[in-house]
Amino acid sequence: MQLTEESAKVFAISQLFGGARHLTEEECEALRNLSSEKFRSKLLKE
């Protein structure tokens, strides 16, 4: 139930800012290249 509630909050807040939108491939790649994302990915592989 907690995941559903958190998802509803994210959806509601996104509506306040004009609604959700999909990231472009360039935006996804920029996130993948962040040092924090590389660190997180490394931890998941261990």
Backbone torsions as a table, in degrees:
resi	resn	phi	psi	omega
1	MET	NA	-32.7	-178.4
2	GLN	-62.6	-40.5	179.1
3	LEU	-62.4	-41.0	178.3
4	THR	-62.3	-43.3	180.0
5	GLU	-65.2	-43.3	178.8
6	GLU	-64.4	-40.3	178.0
7	SER	-62.9	-40.6	178.6
8	ALA	-64.2	-39.8	177.9
9	LYS	-63.1	-46.6	179.6
10	VAL	-60.3	-44.4	179.2
11	PHE	-61.3	-47.3	-178.1
12	ALA	-62.1	-43.9	-179.7
13	ILE	-67.5	-38.3	179.2
14	SER	-62.6	-33.2	178.7
15	GLN	-64.4	-31.1	177.9
16	LEU	-65.9	-25.0	-178.6
17	PHE	-106.3	22.8	175.5
18	GLY	98.7	4.4	177.4
19	GLY	96.7	164.5	-179.7
20	ALA	-75.5	153.7	173.8
21	ARG	-143.4	154.4	178.8
22	HIS	-80.6	145.0	176.6
23	LEU	-76.3	147.5	174.3
24	THR	-75.3	166.6	177.5
25	GLU	-62.0	-36.3	178.0
26	GLU	-63.9	-41.4	178.7
27	GLU	-66.5	-39.9	177.0
28	CYS	-62.3	-44.1	-179.7
29	GLU	-64.5	-39.2	177.5
30	ALA	-61.7	-39.9	177.5
31	LEU	-67.2	-40.8	179.3
32	ARG	-62.9	-28.5	-176.7
33	ASN	-89.1	-2.1	176.4
34	LEU	-65.5	141.8	179.7
35	SER	-62.0	-35.1	179.3
36	SER	-66.6	-34.3	178.6
37	GLU	-72.3	-38.5	176.9
38	LYS	-62.5	-41.6	178.3
39	PHE	-63.1	-45.8	-179.7
40	ARG	-62.8	-43.4	179.5
41	SER	-62.6	-39.8	178.6
42	LYS	-62.5	-41.4	-179.8
43	LEU	-64.6	-37.3	-179.3
44	LEU	-68.3	-29.5	-178.5
45	LYS	-76.6	-21.3	-178.3
46	GLU	-76.4	NA	NA
